[in-house]
Amino acid sequence: MPPLRVVTFLSFADPIRDHLAIAAEVVGIDSESGDEMASALRDADVLVNGVFRREWAGTAPRLRLVQALGAGYDGIALEAVPPGCQVANVYGHDYGIAEYVFMTMAALNREMPQADADLRIGVWRGGPLRELRGRRVLIVGLGRIGREVARWAHFVGMRASAVTEHPSEERRIAAGLDALGGLSDLAAFAASADFVVIAVPHAASTANLVDERVLAAMPATAYLINVGRGPVVDQWALHAALKSGGIAGAAIDVWYRYPEGAEAALPSDAPFHTLPNVILTPHTAGYTEGTMRHRFAAIAENIRRLATGEPLDNVVWPKA
């Protein structure tokens, strides 16, 4: 059997080659649109990319694996994937994202964005400043990221609770949580939280999960941090709460609109960039060197498994 042909972005080609334990042809491309992608897909056995577009249906007859570059695979049109082709995702981002959550929680808690802006014009803010120790964090979602955030919360002396789609006493105890409820309990739990951390994917059941009602339930001194997906939070309700002082601030890493080319693009219809109490980052919370080392090794292992006929890890399509 000839070596597998693996197609990916040019910047990912060398790291994948470096981790492969089998002979394979790794083809790096510059763009996922136009003739270059169409030509590459015609003979591809594996596509390593977070996107498979609907218009690519029928263009990749040999394709056996679409390997996402992260945990999210909402950019892959599953109905367009060729019959017999599997879709897999990859993790390893939980530590990096938890680090981001606590970095931004600490910055917001000590009002660092405001202190920085004031000192640039000669205004000295006073104290005493708050610590994270003893404060209450509500984690929305109890997957890998949610559990890692709970672990960090214990380390710094915070009180942690969570809501999840499938709550149980066993999961509460395993994560060391004060309380664990269902997604329908979100507003009630948010009423006593100093921080609400969004760590759930975007799906029909989570679209606008954090809406005007949930934000109104949060204390005016509370902060929201979104590392899940943008549409889980109603963008206009969040903007209104931040602008009016309904909540104290937010850190947002996941967005409602992403650039499609090299041109600058604001990440939301709501003007979050005009607010002084928001930390904005370009979906990089989990994009760390440690995350990528883990992911390239896991992706290479899945390619090896495909070549040897072994079951793949983290298959998300077809559903078991």
Buried (B, 14 or more C-beta within 10 A) or exposed (E): EEEBBBBBBEEBBEBBBEBBEEEBBBBBBEEBEEEBBEBBBBBBBBBBBBBBBEEBEEBBEBBBBBBBBBBBBBBBBBEBBBEEBBBBBBBBBBBBBBBBBBBBBBBBBBBBBBBEEBEEEEEEBEEEEBEBEEBBBBBBBBBBBBBBBBBBBEEBEBBBBBBBBEBEEEBBEEBEBEBBBEBEBBBEBBBBBBBBBBBBBBEEEBEBBBBBEBBBBBBEEBBBBBBBBBBBBBBBBBBBBBBEEBBBBBBBBBBBEEEEEEEEEBBBEBEBEEBEBBBBBEBEBBBBEEBBEBBBBBBBBBBBBBBEEEEBBBBBBEEE
